[in-house]
């Protein structure tokens, strides 16, 4: 049996309130620029899977489920290429999410093929919001993974701010 996982420290954005506010504002800006919430859920979940952020995988899976996402789609996000549940636009954003999350995996981190497919489905403003969403979830993943934030356990301060329930957050 695996030992109990304990956080190394409080979530860093909870320690530095200005950082939390900046991250929440960044998340809100994404939602106000034409990206469908269902698409954001896919972005947040896929990047979190890649980064091994159990806290974010748990939270974003639950958020997506509450928002009406199907079990089939949630179960298949990690294998989206082989699953029939995603639209062409969703596949484009999942490919972009993977490329922008795994920057060091190839010489050309976001190849033209991936970029051009995303451009085919999203206008400049929406694409800008998606790129910011991908960057944002990667920040949250790195904060949570570095400090070993525990899946399923929101800090008391986060609960007091309705952190988990706020649609404007992107953790």
C-alpha positions in Angstrom: 0.0 0.0 0.0 1.2 3.5 -0.9 2.0 5.8 2.0 -0.2 8.7 2.7 0.6 11.6 0.4 1.1 14.9 2.2 1.7 18.3 0.6 5.2 19.7 1.1 3.7 23.1 1.8 0.6 25.2 1.2 -0.3 25.8 -2.4 2.2 28.6 -3.4 -0.6 30.9 -4.8 -2.3 30.6 -1.4 1.0 31.8 0.3 1.3 34.8 -2.0 -2.2 36.3 -2.4 -1.1 38.6 -5.3 0.0 35.5 -7.2 -3.4 33.9 -6.6 -5.2 37.0 -7.8 -3.1 37.2 -10.9 -3.7 33.6 -11.8 -7.5 33.9 -11.1 -7.6 37.0 -13.3 -5.7 35.2 -16.1 -8.2 32.3 -15.9 -11.2 34.7 -16.1 -9.8 36.4 -19.1 -9.7 33.1 -21.0 -13.3 32.4 -20.3 -14.4 35.8 -21.5 -13.0 35.3 -25.0 -15.1 32.7 -26.8 -13.7 29.4 -25.7 -16.4 26.9 -24.9 -16.2 25.6 -21.3 -16.3 22.1 -22.6 -13.1 22.8 -24.6 -11.4 24.3 -21.7 -12.2 21.2 -19.6 -10.4 19.1 -22.2 -7.4 21.4 -22.2 -7.1 21.4 -18.4 -7.5 17.7 -18.1 -5.1 16.7 -20.9 -2.3 19.0 -19.8 -2.8 17.9 -16.2 -2.5 14.2 -17.3 0.7 14.9 -19.2 2.2 16.8 -16.2 1.1 14.1 -13.7 -0.8 16.6 -11.6 -3.2 14.4 -9.7 -4.8 17.4 -7.9 -5.7 19.0 -11.3 -6.7 15.7 -13.0 -9.1 15.0 -10.1 -10.5 18.5 -9.9 -11.0 19.1 -13.6 -12.5 15.7 -14.2 -15.0 16.4 -11.4 -15.7 19.9 -12.8 -16.2 18.6 -16.3 -18.6 15.8 -15.0 -20.6 18.4 -13.1 -20.8 20.5 -16.2 -22.3 17.6 -18.1 -19.3 15.9 -19.7 -19.8 12.2 -20.4 -17.8 9.4 -18.8 -16.8 8.1 -22.2 -15.1 11.4 -23.1 -13.5 11.9 -19.8 -12.1 8.3 -19.8 -10.8 8.8 -23.3 -9.0 12.1 -23.0 -5.6 10.5 -22.5 -6.2 8.4 -25.7 -8.1 11.0 -27.7 -6.4 10.0 -31.0 -7.9 6.5 -30.8 -11.3 7.5 -29.4 -14.3 8.5 -31.6 -15.7 10.9 -29.1 -14.0 14.2 -30.1 -14.8 16.7 -32.8 -12.1 17.8 -35.3 -11.9 21.2 -33.4 -11.4 19.4 -30.1 -8.8 17.1 -31.6 -7.0 20.2 -32.9 -6.9 21.8 -29.4 -5.9 18.6 -27.8 -2.9 18.3 -30.2 -2.0 21.9 -29.5 -2.3 21.3 -25.7 0.0 18.4 -25.9 2.6 20.2 -28.1 2.6 23.4 -26.0 2.8 21.3 -22.8 5.7 19.1 -24.0 7.9 21.9 -25.4 11.2 20.0 -25.0 10.0 16.8 -26.6 10.9 17.8 -30.2 13.0 20.3 -32.1 9.9 22.1 -33.4 7.7 22.1 -30.3 4.5 23.3 -32.1 4.9 22.2 -35.7 3.1 24.0 -38.5 0.8 20.9 -39.0 -0.6 21.3 -35.4 -0.7 25.1 -35.6 -2.5 25.1 -38.9 -5.1 22.6 -37.8 -5.8 24.8 -34.7 -6.1 27.9 -37.0 -8.6 26.0 -39.2 -11.0 25.7 -36.2 -10.4 28.8 -34.1 -10.1 32.5 -34.8 -7.3 34.6 -33.5 -9.0 35.8 -30.3 -10.2 32.3 -29.4 -6.8 30.8 -30.3 -5.1 33.4 -28.1 -7.4 32.4 -25.2 -6.6 28.8 -25.8 -2.9 29.4 -25.7 -3.3 31.4 -22.5 -5.4 28.5 -21.0 -2.7 26.0 -21.9 0.0 28.2 -20.3 -2.2 28.8 -17.3 -2.9 25.1 -16.5 0.7 24.4 -17.0 1.5 27.0 -14.3 -1.1 25.4 -11.9 0.3 21.9 -12.6 3.8 23.0 -11.8 2.8 24.7 -8.6 0.8 21.7 -7.5 3.2 19.0 -8.5 6.2 20.7 -7.0 4.5 21.0 -3.7 2.7 17.6 -3.9 -0.8 19.0 -3.5 -3.1 16.1 -2.8 -5.9 15.1 -5.2 -9.4 15.6 -3.7 -8.2 17.9 -1.0 -8.7 21.6 -1.4 -7.0 23.8 1.1 -9.4 25.5 3.6 -8.5 29.0 2.1 -9.5 27.8 -1.3 -12.8 26.4 -0.1 -13.5 29.7 1.6 -12.9 31.5 -1.7 -15.1 29.0 -3.6 -11.9 28.2 -5.5 -13.2 24.8 -6.7 -16.6 26.1 -7.7 -15.5 29.3 -9.5 -15.8 28.9 -13.3 -13.2 31.6 -13.7 -10.3 29.5 -12.2 -8.0 27.4 -14.2 -6.0 25.2 -12.0 
